[in-house]
Amino acid sequence: MSNQRLRISLSVALFLIGLLVVCLIALFPGIEIVEAQMVNRNVVATAGNDAWANASFPVENFQGYTSGFGYRRSPKNRRRVQFHNGLDIAAPKGSYVRNWFAGKVIKVGDRGACGTHIIIKSGSWKHSYCHLMGRVARINGRLYIIDRAGGIKIAKNQQVTSGMRIGRIGMTGRTTGPHLHWVIRYNNRYVDPGAVLRRMYAKQSSNTRTQ
């Protein structure tokens, strides 16, 4: 085979490999969102009254929802479509963030795109709160998320109640404005927080009417 034909063959092979990689990258978010939609139908819609009875909206001084769950244009590059794994809730910087569902703190961190964040486990549910104010510190061998100005000091492995203040709206990590990036997973699969809120309020309203 001549050198020219060899170069053409290599170019075609590289093109096909690149096309395959692009297809796989585009496919993975699709798999995630299909799984999330299945979880929404099978779990959120059938959640019992007791599950939502004491759940709390996660943000004080609510201003609006700025970005929903699912595919969206990247805030950094409008030509890029990305999978958004949570719900962005806007509020003035410094507004308190409340724990949605009683559980145990399994992680506190202050690095990466999520910035200062906390993850709480409530049975099969995990809920994450990103872009908080403050930082993580180790005190006597134990990790804490600390926001002294807001009076927040939450430790890893600490039990937290529904509605408890666990942080304040900030701009840590990768963000274009003050908001809470709220992520919910059930058995480690993403769930649409908007669907959770709608079902939660429906259950709470139903419980109020029957009391």
Secondary structure, 3 states (H helix, E strand, C coil): CCHHHHHHHHHHHHHHHHHHHHHHHHHHHHHHHHHHHHHHHHCHHHCCHHHHCCCCCCECCCCEEEECCEEEECCCCCCCEEEECCEEEECCCCCEEECCCCEEEEEEECCCCCCEEEEEEECCEEEEEEEECCEEEEECCEEEEEEHHHCEEEECCCEECCCCEEEEECCCCCCCCCEEEEEEEECCEEECHHHHHHHHHHHHHHHHHHC
